[in-house]
Amino acid sequence: MLGQEYLPAESRTLPALLERAAEREPARVLARDEQRSLTCAEALELVARRAATLVDAGVGFGDRVAVLSENRLDVIELWLACAWLGAVIVPLNTALRGPQLEHVFADAEPTVLALESQLVERLDYVGNAPAQKWILGQDVPPPGEPVDRTVIGPGDPAVILYTSGTTGPSKGVLCPQAQWYWWAVKTGGILGVRSGDVLYTNLPLFHTNALNTFVQALVYDATFFIGPRFSASRFWPRIVDAEATVTYLLGTMVHILAKRDADPDELRHRVRIALAPATPAALYEPVRERFGIELVDGWGSTETNVVLSTAVDGAPAGSMGGITPGFDARVVDENDEEVSPGTPGELVVRSDDPFAFSLGYNRLPAATVEAWRNLWFHTGDRVVRDVDGWFWFVDRLKDSIRRRGENISSYEVEAVLTAHPDVAAAAVVPVPAVEGEDEVLAFVVPRFGAQPSPEGLMEFCEP
């Protein structure tokens, strides 16, 4: 769709995109997991009926529905049903527990919580969980009679995603309807997604990447396939079984796959290209030669969009790439003055199109103003722009931990550790991981007379 006319503003909502897909190709398989599939027409009917279930639960325009689940089509179904009503879905990281869940429930105030049975015990330590709880695959009320969709606009909230803060609790990012349209248009454009593609991801549905992949299928007349969490030993068989043509990875996943012994399925797949943020430059050519897959890097954040990409012609491997059409980016000093090429500074970004970025942070107006000061979003990334215009990552401006593609809040890990009855204080820092990015190192001060074991603390911190 890059280089073509964009849809009009009123069509840049999830319900409008679903209706468009059902009208264009009703029999096309829109979404699949390993248990079931939905055509465009089936998805449209099911969403209108599932919305009736939400209405019966008291969900309406602006209300929130939280989901605590591994990858399954039920999450997409609930997301679209919420959008049908103008409600907001809140997908929760399945690693959250105790204090983190209490914070999210207090901040988002969901009317309903849908979760998987194996995660129910997580609520034993949470005092403010929603009264209405649905166990996915067990006691979710059946779909009702189809309801008319609520009139919504491209700027109405569709999702709240909680990003990891480094100095405090996670912030809820308000992502509007049109942000997902622009995510899909821009990401699908740099990947060359086309009609008939099968877009396979095993990244979690509580992050932007996987949700964006589904909307790419809506926009580009493709099929979305959501797989289980990443397994190096089963990755290629799953890719082959899904008949995937495009996939979505993280740099650490690429590193792990490249280190493994040869697998017969690694040459039987149909994948031509993969979005693989944070992949080291040294892996691009080996991956192309061994697996026959072209890697593309892209920079974005929950608050923004795919602003930078190595799909821009001439971008060197290992860089952050150049600016994706429709966005702007600069490197600035502490006074927001643009610095000269080769000088490190903070990456700030903005969009040419309305609602391509988030609306700000839920219930945090001061943090929103601070992040968007001077009409640029301040990313917190220290980068360099070279004389040819390519961007290169240096580090984060603030302390942060990034492990296997996840931003980890040291504050929140420390909060869990200090909740242990034998711990008086804790500090968490990043250390280099063998496969790239970070590993988590915790320093613990025991309470007087206590001797907590590392194994016991690890078990206490497990989801």
C-alpha positions in Angstrom: 0.0 0.0 0.0 3.0 2.3 0.2 3.0 4.3 -3.0 -0.7 3.9 -3.4 -3.6 6.0 -2.1 -4.3 5.5 1.5 -7.8 4.7 2.8 -9.9 7.7 3.9 -9.8 8.6 7.6 -13.2 7.0 8.4 -11.9 3.7 7.1 -8.8 3.6 9.3 -10.5 1.8 12.2 -10.4 -1.9 13.0 -14.2 -2.5 12.4 -14.0 -0.7 9.0 -11.0 -2.7 8.0 -12.7 -5.9 8.9 -15.8 -5.0 6.9 -13.7 -4.0 4.0 -11.9 -7.4 4.1 -15.2 -9.3 4.3 -16.6 -7.4 1.4 -13.5 -7.9 -0.8 -12.8 -11.6 -0.1 -15.3 -13.2 2.2 -13.9 -16.7 1.8 -10.3 -15.8 2.4 -8.8 -17.2 5.5 -8.0 -14.1 7.6 -6.6 -15.6 10.8 -5.4 -19.0 12.0 -3.8 -20.6 15.0 -2.9 -24.3 15.5 -6.5 -25.1 16.5 -8.8 -23.2 14.2 -9.1 -20.7 11.4 -11.5 -17.8 10.5 -12.4 -16.5 7.0 -13.1 -12.8 6.6 -16.8 -13.4 6.5 -16.7 -15.7 9.6 -14.7 -13.2 11.5 -17.1 -10.4 10.7 -20.1 -12.4 11.9 -18.3 -13.7 15.0 -17.1 -10.3 16.0 -20.6 -8.8 15.8 -21.9 -11.6 17.9 -19.1 -11.6 20.4 -19.7 -7.9 20.9 -23.2 -8.8 22.1 -21.5 -10.9 24.8 -19.5 -7.9 25.9 -22.7 -5.7 25.9 -24.4 -8.2 28.2 -21.3 -7.9 30.5 -21.8 -4.1 30.7 -19.1 -3.2 28.2 -19.7 -0.1 26.1 -17.9 2.7 24.4 -14.6 3.6 26.3 -14.8 0.6 28.7 -11.8 -1.6 29.1 -11.5 -5.4 28.7 -8.2 -6.9 30.1 -6.8 -10.1 28.6 -4.2 -12.3 30.3 -3.4 -15.0 27.8 -0.8 -16.8 25.7 -1.2 -16.7 21.9 -4.6 -17.8 20.7 -7.2 -16.4 18.2 -9.6 -15.7 21.2 -7.4 -12.6 21.9 -7.9 -11.2 18.3 -11.6 -12.0 18.5 -12.0 -10.1 21.8 -9.9 -7.2 20.4 -12.1 -6.8 17.3 -15.3 -7.2 19.4 -14.1 -4.4 21.7 -13.3 -2.2 18.7 -16.8 -3.0 17.4 -18.3 -1.3 20.5 -15.6 1.5 20.8 -14.3 -0.3 23.9 -10.6 -0.7 24.6 -8.7 -4.0 25.0 -5.8 -4.2 27.5 -3.6 -7.2 26.7 -1.4 -8.0 29.7 2.1 -9.5 29.8 1.8 -13.0 31.0 4.9 -12.5 33.2 3.0 -10.0 35.4 2.2 -11.0 38.9 1.2 -9.5 42.3 2.1 -5.8 42.4 2.4 -5.4 38.7 -1.1 -6.8 38.1 -2.6 -4.6 40.9 -1.0 -1.5 39.3 -2.5 -2.4 35.9 -5.9 -3.1 37.2 -5.9 0.1 39.2 -4.8 2.1 36.2 -6.9 0.6 33.5 -10.0 -0.2 35.6 -11.2 -3.1 33.3 -14.8 -4.2 33.4 -14.0 -7.7 32.4 -10.8 -9.9 32.7 -10.5 -12.8 30.2 -7.6 -15.2 31.1 -6.4 -18.7 30.6 -7.0 -21.3 33.2 -3.3 -21.8 34.1 -3.0 -18.2 35.0 -6.0 -18.0 37.4 -3.8 -18.7 40.4 -1.9 -15.5 39.6 -5.0 -13.6 41.0 -4.6 -15.1 44.4 -2.2 -12.3 45.3 -4.2 -9.5 43.7 -6.8 -7.6 45.6 -8.3 -5.5 42.9 -9.0 -7.9 40.0 -12.2 -7.3 38.0 -15.3 -8.9 39.4 -16.2 -10.4 36.0 -13.7 -13.0 35.0 -13.9 -15.3 31.9 -11.7 -18.4 31.5 -10.8 -18.6 27.8 -11.9 -21.9 26.3 -14.1 -22.8 29.3 -16.7 -20.4 30.6 -16.7 -17.4 28.2 -20.4 -16.7 27.6 -21.5 -17.8 24.1 -21.8 -15.2 21.3 -25.2 -13.5 21.2 -27.2 -12.1 18.4 -25.1 -9.7 16.2 -25.2 -6.1 17.4 -24.7 -3.0 15.2 -21.2 -1.5 15.4 -20.7 1.7 17.3 -19.7 4.7 15.3 -16.0 5.4 16.1 -13.3 7.5 14.7 -9.6 7.0 13.8 -8.6 8.8 17.0 -10.6 6.8 19.4 -8.6 4.5 21.7 -8.4 0.8 20.6 -5.7 -0.7 22.9 -3.8 0.1 26.1 -0.4 -1.5 26.1 1.7 -1.3 29.3 5.4 -0.5 28.6 8.1 -1.1 31.0 9.3 1.9 32.9 12.8 2.2 34.3 12.1 4.6 37.1 8.6 3.7 38.1 5.5 1.5 37.4 4.7 0.6 33.8 2.8 3.3 31.8 -0.3 2.5 29.8 0.1 3.7 26.2 -3.2 4.7 24.6 -3.1 3.4 21.1 -5.8 4.8 18.8 -7.6 3.0 16.0 -5.7 4.6 13.2 -2.3 3.9 14.8 -2.9 0.2 13.9 -3.8 1.1 10.3 -0.6 3.0 9.9 1.5 0.3 11.7 0.1 -2.1 9.2 0.5 0.1 6.1 4.1 1.1 6.9 5.3 -2.3 8.2 3.7 -4.2 5.4 5.2 -1.7 3.0 8.8 -2.2 4.1 8.3 -6.0 4.1 6.6 -6.0 0.7 3.6 -7.9 2.0 1.2 -8.8 -0.8 -2.2 -10.5 -1.3 -2.0 -14.2 -0.5 0.9 -14.0 1.9 0.8 -16.0 5.1 2.2 -13.8 8.0 3.5 -16.1 10.7 4.4 -14.7 14.2 5.1 -16.4 17.5 5.7 -13.1 19.2 3.2 -12.4 22.1 -0.1 -10.8 21.5 0.5 -8.4 24.4 3.0 -6.4 22.3 2.7 -4.2 19.3 4.5 -6.5 16.9 2.0 -9.4 16.8 -1.1 -7.2 16.9 0.4 -5.2 14.0 0.9 -8.4 12.1 -2.8 -9.2 12.3 -3.8 -5.8 10.9 -1.3 -6.2 8.1 -3.3 -9.2 7.1 -6.5 -7.1 7.1 -4.9 -4.3 5.0 -2.9 -6.4 2.5 -5.4 -9.2 1.9 -3.1 -11.8 3.6 -3.5 -14.5 6.2 -2.4 -14.0 9.8 -1.0 -17.1 11.6 -0.4 -16.8 15.3 1.8 -19.6 16.7 2.9 -20.6 20.2 5.8 -18.9 21.9 9.2 -19.3 20.2 10.8 -22.7 20.4 14.1 -23.0 18.5 13.7 -26.8 18.0 10.1 -26.4 16.6 10.5 -23.1 14.8 11.1 -24.5 11.3 8.5 -27.3 11.4 5.9 -24.8 12.5 6.9 -22.4 9.7 6.6 -25.2 7.2 3.3 -26.4 8.5 1.9 -22.9 8.4 3.1 -22.4 4.8 4.4 -19.0 6.0 5.8 -16.5 3.5 6.7 -13.7 5.9 7.7 -14.0 9.5 8.6 -11.8 12.5 11.6 -12.3 14.7 13.8 -10.6 17.2 17.6 -10.3 17.0 18.0 -12.8 19.9 15.8 -15.4 18.0 17.9 -15.0 14.9 21.1 -15.5 16.9 19.7 -18.7 18.4 18.5 -20.1 15.1 21.8 -19.4 13.4 23.7 -21.3 16.2 21.6 -24.5 15.8 22.6 -27.5 13.8 21.0 -27.8 10.4 17.3 -28.8 10.3 15.8 -30.3 7.1 12.8 -28.0 7.5 15.0 -24.9 7.3 15.2 -25.3 3.6 11.6 -26.5 3.0 9.9 -23.3 4.1 8.5 -20.6 1.8 9.5 -17.5 3.9 11.2 -14.8 1.7 11.5 -12.0 4.3 11.5 -11.4 8.0 11.2 -8.4 10.2 14.0 -8.8 12.7 14.7 -5.8 14.9 18.1 -5.6 16.7 19.8 -8.3 14.6 23.6 -7.9 14.5 25.0 -6.9 11.1 27.2 -10.0 11.1 24.1 -12.3 10.9 22.4 -10.7 7.8 24.5 -12.5 5.1 24.7 -15.9 6.9 20.9 -15.9 7.4 20.4 -15.1 3.7 22.8 -17.8 2.6 21.7 -20.5 5.0 18.0 -20.0 5.3 17.2 -18.0 2.1 15.6 -15.2 4.1 16.1 -11.5 3.7 16.2 -9.7 7.1 14.7 -6.2 7.6 15.2 -4.1 10.7 12.8 -1.5 11.8 12.8 0.9 14.7 9.5 1.7 16.5 8.0 1.9 19.9 4.6 1.3 21.4 4.1 5.1 21.5 5.1 5.7 17.8 5.3 3.6 14.7 7.9 2.0 12.3 9.7 5.3 11.9 13.1 3.9 10.8 13.9 0.9 8.6 16.7 -0.8 6.8 14.3 -1.3 3.9 15.1 2.2 2.9 17.3 1.9 -0.2 21.0 1.7 0.6 20.7 1.3 4.4 23.7 -0.5 5.8 23.1 -3.8 7.8 23.4 -3.2 11.5 22.1 0.3 11.4 18.7 1.5 12.4 18.2 2.5 8.7 16.6 5.6 7.3 13.3 7.4 7.8 10.2 5.6 6.6 8.1 7.8 4.4 5.4 9.7 6.4 7.6 10.3 9.4 10.4 12.6 10.6 13.3 12.0 12.9 16.1 14.1 14.4 19.0 13.7 16.8 19.0 16.4 19.5 20.9 17.5 22.6 19.5 18.1 26.0 18.0 21.4 24.8 16.2 19.8 21.9 18.7 21.4 19.4 19.6 19.2 16.5 23.2 18.0 16.7 25.6 17.6 13.8 26.2 14.3 12.0 28.3 11.9 14.0 27.4 13.5 17.3 25.4 11.3 19.7 22.1 12.6 21.0 18.5 11.6 21.7 16.3 10.3 18.9 13.1 12.4 18.6 10.4 11.5 16.1 7.0 12.7 14.7 4.5 11.8 12.1 3.0 13.5 9.1 -0.3 11.7 9.5 -2.9 12.1 12.2 -3.2 9.3 14.8 -0.2 7.4 13.5 1.3 7.7 17.0 -0.3 7.0 20.4 -2.5 9.4 22.2 -0.3 9.5 25.3 -0.1 7.7 28.6 -3.3 6.7 30.4 -4.0 9.0 33.4 -0.5 10.5 33.2 -0.9 13.9 31.6 2.5 15.2 32.9 4.4 12.2 31.6 2.6 12.6 28.2 3.6 16.3 28.0 7.2 15.5 29.0 7.5 12.8 26.4 6.0 14.9 23.6 7.6 18.2 24.5 8.3 20.6 21.6 5.9 18.5 19.5 8.4 15.7 19.1 8.2 12.3 20.8 11.4 11.8 22.9 12.4 8.2 22.5 15.0 7.9 25.3 17.4 6.3 22.8 20.8 7.7 22.3 21.7 7.4 18.6 24.1 8.8 16.0 23.1 10.0 12.5 26.0 9.7 10.1 26.8 12.0 7.2 24.8 9.8 4.8 21.7 10.1 6.9 21.6 6.6 8.4 20.8 6.2 12.1 22.9 4.1 14.5 21.9 3.0 18.0 24.3 3.8 20.8 22.4 3.1 24.0 19.5 4.1 26.2 19.6 7.5 28.0 18.3 5.9 31.2 19.1 2.6 32.8 17.1 -0.2 31.2 17.2 -3.9 30.7 16.2 -5.5 27.4 16.1 -9.3 27.6 15.1 -11.4 24.5 13.2 -8.5 23.0 11.4 -7.5 26.2 12.0 -4.2 28.0 12.2 -5.1 31.7 11.5 -2.6 34.5 14.2 -2.8 37.2 11.7 -1.1 39.4 9.1 -3.8 39.0 11.5 -6.7 39.4 12.8 -5.1 42.5 9.3 -4.7 43.8 8.7 -8.5 43.4 12.0 -9.4 45.1 11.3 -7.1 48.1 7.9 -8.7 48.5 9.7 -11.9 49.5 9.5 -12.3 53.3 13.3 -12.9 53.6 14.4 -9.9 51.5 15.1 -6.5 53.0 16.3 -4.7 49.8 17.0 -5.5 46.2 18.7 -3.9 43.2 18.5 -5.1 39.6 20.9 -4.3 36.8 21.6 -5.4 33.2 24.6 -7.5 32.3 25.6 -8.6 28.7 23.9 -11.8 27.5 25.8 -14.3 25.3 23.1 -14.2 22.6 23.0 -10.4 22.6 21.0 -7.8 24.5 20.9 -8.2 28.4 20.5 -10.7 31.1 19.1 -9.7 34.5 21.4 -9.6 37.6 19.8 -9.0 41.0 21.6 -8.0 44.2 19.6 -8.9 47.3 20.0 -7.9 50.9 18.5 -10.6 53.2 16.5 -9.7 56.3 18.3 -10.1 59.6 18.7 -13.8 60.3 17.3 -14.9 56.9 19.2 -16.9 54.3 17.1 -16.9 51.1 18.6 -19.2 48.4 19.1 -18.1 44.8 16.9 -21.0 43.7 14.1 -20.0 46.1 14.2 -16.4 44.9 14.1 -17.5 41.3 11.1 -19.7 42.0 9.4 -16.8 43.9 9.9 -14.5 40.8 8.5 -17.0 38.3 5.2 -16.2 36.7 
